[in-house]
Amino acid sequence: MEQAERQAESKQTELPCRIVKRKNDATASSSSICGVTSRLFWEDKAPGYPHPFEEDILSFTEAISGIIEARCLSIKGAKILDIGCGTGAFALPLALQGASVTALDISENMLKRLTAEAQHRGIHGVKTIRASWKNIDPYNAGLSGHFDVVLSALSIAVGTKKDILKMEECSKQWCICIASGKIRRDALCEQILRAFRAPLNPRPDIRKIREALEGLGRTFSYESFAAAERETKTPVQIAEGVAKRLAASGKIPNEPRILATILALYDGYVGEDSAIECELSSDMGILMWRTDRTNYEG
């Protein structure tokens, strides 16, 4: 297989920032906390998860759908499996476009929100399965060879060769994986995360998934585009975000200490309710490959 040309990574310049060094006592490991691999983690996260029809979420989903259809993949009438569907950011808009969607997620609360939104908007053609992709047996679950498209979009469910092989087992034609690659933050936000050894990118990296496909000898198409966001947050909200990242990695965060450290980083120039602009940009990647052709060039 002819390997796709790797993109050069842009250099990142960090602005000088004074870090207040502390003992690593803002977190503690715990065998009772399982992070993002735990169903309870996602059940707890579901109430605050993004709404699938928020303007920025929907515009992103529609942009991805456009890229998919540009590859001559018709969404209308397609049977689609959405792995790690969350609250339905992809499942519901795809169903509106005429697809028959099976939405799979480890969290019952995520699926409840998805179902409620589908009923509210009168969206048909969506059924749900509560299961862990890591543990499911596609054959016993009746998923083998059942779908035209198997999709994993911004989900932790797919990241290894074993996960990819399960996708292929379920697909009659296409597999699609969407994930972020290199992430760039403003210097201070980066320093805050590093101060607590919080994961900088807790989801699977598209570059790793691409390497896994290459290791399996698959031929695929790959597209990437820049995604950027700017948010205004208070130190309290930033501390909450750091705490969530630590919890996702299986640690118990000490949120008051995280907040105190963030305020110290600003040398007293901001208070708990001050507005701070946070910028983040990433290289988003889309991998598409066919399971019914061995020589697909994209």
Number of C-alpha atoms within 10 A of each C-alpha: 12 10 10 12 7 7 7 6 8 8 7 10 9 12 10 9 11 12 16 13 10 10 8 10 11 20 21 13 14 10 7 10 17 17 19 18 17 16 17 17 18 21 15 13 14 19 13 8 13 14 18 21 17 10 10 13 14 16 12 14 19 15 10 16 18 13 13 16 12 10 11 8 16 16 21 14 13 18 21 26 28 24 27 25 28 30 27 27 20 25 30 26 20 23 24 19 14 17 21 24 27 21 26 24 25 24 25 20 20 25 24 15 19 25 21 12 18 20 11 9 11 9 15 16 16 21 15 19 16 15 18 18 19 16 8 12 14 16 13 8 10 10 18 17 15 18 24 23 25 26 26 23 23 21 19 18 22 27 21 15 16 12 15 20 14 20 28 22 17 24 25 18 18 21 24 20 24 24 24 23 20 17 16 19 18 16 16 19 18 15 20 20 19 14 19 22 14 21 15 15 12 13 18 19 21 23 16 13 22 20 13 17 19 17 10 12 13 19 22 24 16 16 12 17 11 13 14 14 11 10 11 12 15 18 22 20 16 20 26 17 14 25 25 20 23 25 22 22 18 22 22 19 22 15 18 14 14 24 21 14 22 25 18 15 19 16 11 9 9 16 12 14 11 12 14 14 11 17 15 15 16 18 18 20 23 21 21 20 23 23 20 12 11 13 13 15 12 12
